[in-house]
Amino acid sequence: MKILLALRVIPIGTGDTSLSSYVAEVVKIFEKRGLRYILSPFNTSIEIDDFNQLSDILKEIVQTLSSRDVKRMAIDISIDVRLDKEISLVYKIESVERKIMRSSQHTSL
C-alpha cells in the first residue's frame, strides 16, 4: 500500500527571504531515498510505503536543516491513505485530467 503525502517544510529565522536552497536540500533527501515525488511551488508530494518511513524522512529533514543552522522549522503534512485500492501520485493526476478531458483549448503552465 502506498501512502501519499504533501509535505511543506518552512525554515524559520534564516535571515533570508529565499527558501529555495532549503527546499533543494529536502528534495535531495527524497532523491537519495529513491522516492517518487512531485515538486510544486508550495509543497512537495511524495509516495511512501509506511508511516515508519515517514518518521525516518522527518528525522532526516530536521537533521539536515539543523546542520545548516536552522534553529526552528514548521512542517505541514497532508496524508492520503487509501485502503480499498493501490494509489499513486500519477494515478491521482491522471484521474483528474481524464475527468476534465484536456483539450487544445485548455491552458496550463
Phi, psi and omega in degrees: 000127174271143173248129179258140175213150172255127185237131176230123179246124182241104174291136183245137176078030182280343182080008181227139179281341178268131180247004187299327179292327177288319176300316180301321178297320179291317179298323177300326177297315179299316181295316179300325181274357179072028182276144171281132182213159174229117179275135175228172183297336186244345178196179175233129176266137179224159174252131176231167182266330181198172183288334175297322178297320178299316179300315179296320179296314180298318177300316181293321177299312181297317179297316182296312182289326178294330177290344174264017175071025172278120184267343181209144176211146173255135181234120176255135180226129170246131186240135176242111177246120179241123186262343185274342176197162179288136178233164176211167176299316181297317179303314183296318179294313181297325179299315179292317181298322176297322183288329178269357177043073180310135176232173180292344179281338183283134178249139174212173181290000000 
